[in-house]
């Protein structure tokens, strides 16, 4: 297991010391495996093994680029008083991480001990930059706009009666892979915006619905407005099967029932807002889904007899996996269909039933993914994020426990989400004398005059607000920021504007 920190290096005191948090030492080991039944040890017949392999290689490569930071800085810390330190330090960093270190920090090593906090944050920011560049240039998840996978899913979505899919997972980093991994949906075919507790902003969501409908009327995109399709809004809350009392959603006090209830309340309020504001024919479809952050299995809430989402009537993909592991494809398909509706074959499913069927089949692959590559349950059942993402964007982040999201326009309105992130990283990093790396991002439309400049101003505004709100951490070098922007109309990666770690220019007297 690759460690994020140096907690086990008892005799080493010069470098960073942040361990990966798993919280599994107090958990009965029998609990971790009792829910997964796989007699043969082979994959489920619905599992896409080739896709699983590709996804794991991407996860391993990306997380390794962040997790190697600590061991690299350890190595550099040992030689800081040696001859040719600057040259050797840069060589080590290039060999291990593929990045250059800031000279203005390294060259002070002969005067005082290296600022390991600053170097750690710098490395995180530079690795994020590399990761973003690779994502947009190489499309490692094969889900970019215009890809075969994206086109096929968009067609499937229309066939189900939906012209747009809008998903709100919790901002918890354990749900960052919800779209590309857990649900196996091409990322470009989904509108995703994370919020703490999955408690999305109703007014902003209504505005996004308005923009979608306006585009259908004006441009016929993704389909003409007279077509009988709807806007599908999904809330994904989360829970823990391994440690339900402590590793559930922090925003709801690890109360799974409350998380589901509050998510449903948001969904119903959104639908009511649309119908009250735009009257006849204006409506949306809703889905409520629970995600087990330990196994990546889904709990899909079905509709009750009155047509509303039921909190009690659910389908567990893990239960389906277990009950069909030894059955044929046809038998499994029939069982899934019978759970969804009264019909017994896939071709008879309609609308949202077809969508649910696909989600279940896709998630079976993810259950096997966790089974094969993570022994049935993730070791890091708690938080183990590498950085906080603040602002609007982060289209490239689709990996579990890589990023804690705080989507916001202003720090004031997004304070609850951001405060939760700071609290999490106070345990992950600050408790081990490491800084909190915060990447600020504002996407903009290059087609709009002045949008780039406004995005830069937004970055500066949020950065200033963060420096004031968390002044104590900033003054101690325990919080660093990296300001980035990205043109959403292009396939280019995010662009770094500045960092809190940049060399300070001294005024001449």
Order of alpha helices (4+ residues) and beta strands (2+ residues): alpha-alpha-alpha-alpha-alpha-alpha-beta-beta-alpha-beta-alpha-beta-beta-beta-alpha-alpha-alpha-beta-beta-alpha-beta-alpha-alpha-beta-beta
